[in-house]
Structure formats: structure tokens, C-alpha cells
Amino acid sequence: MLEALRETGWHNYSLFLRPDGLLVGYLETPDFVRACAEMKGHPINARWQAEMAPFFEAMSEGGADDNMFPLEEVFHLD
């Protein structure tokens, strides 16, 4: 999976989990839409999504990778 993420433009990928279950992912990429599309089309993605599904609440539409969206940056120190 790590190799697939790198191949599709995902860098510095991290997940953060609050005790109440809020999960926030962080990644760096020059093109978020392209990186997500390439990862979705990568052969390992379907297997990964199936193996990880038990750890997430069911989505009303699509899987976890269909429900990601970038958060708006509101402050950056540099």
C-alpha cells in the first residue's frame, strides 16, 4: 500500500483519531484530485478498502475513499 500511495502522488500521509471517533487524514500532493483518482484506479485499492471496511462505520454512499475531501487551510505559520 505504501508503494501504491507513493506511485500515485501521496506524500506525508498520516491519520489522526480522536477518542470520539473523528478521523482526519493528512497528505501532501501537488494535485489532490489526480492523486485520489489514481489511487482509486490502482489495483491494490479495492483490496485495501475491503480489508479496512470493518474498522469504519458504513457510509451512506460509496466507500471511505469516495468520501474524502480537502479541508480548507485557514492558517499557515510560514
N, C-alpha and C positions, 0 to 999 in steps of 0.2 A: 504494500500500500504506500509506503513512504516513497518508493521509487516512482510509482504512478503519480503521486502528488507532485513530485519534482518535475517529472516529464510534462505535466500539464500546467506548469507555471505557478504552483502553490509554494510559497516560501514562508518560513517562520510560523508554521501552523500550530496553534495551541487551542485548547479548550479549557474553559473555566466554568466551574459548577458551584452555585450557591447551595446552602443547605436546604432551601425551599424548592430546589429542582431547576431553577433557571440556569440554562446552559448557554454560554456565549462563546463563540469561536472567533479566533483572530488569525488572520493570514495576511501576507503581503503578496501582491501580484500586480504587474503592470496593467492587466485587463481582467477585472473580476468576472464579467460576463463570459468572456472567452475561456478563462480558466475553469469555470463551473461547467460550461458546455463540453469542454474537452474531457474533464473528469467524468461527467455523466456518460460520455461515449466510450470511456476506457473499459476494456474487458473485465478488469478486477472490480469495478464499481458495483455491479449487480450483486456479486458475491459478498462484498463488504457490507452493502446495505442490508442484505438478508441476514448476515451474521450479527449485525449490530441492532437490528429491529427490536429484539426483546428488551433492550436497555432503554428504549424510548417509548413515550406514550404514542399511541396510534394517531396519525394526522387525519384530519377530516378529508383532505385531498392530497394525493401524492405522498411521497416519502420525505424523509428528512432532507435529502439533497434537493428536493423540489421546493422546499420552504425556507431556504436560506436567502437572506437579503443583507446588503451592507447597511451598517448603521452610519448615520451622519456624524462626521467628526465635528465637534463643537469647540475643541481647544487642543492646541498643539504647542508645546513649550518652545520648540525651535522656530 
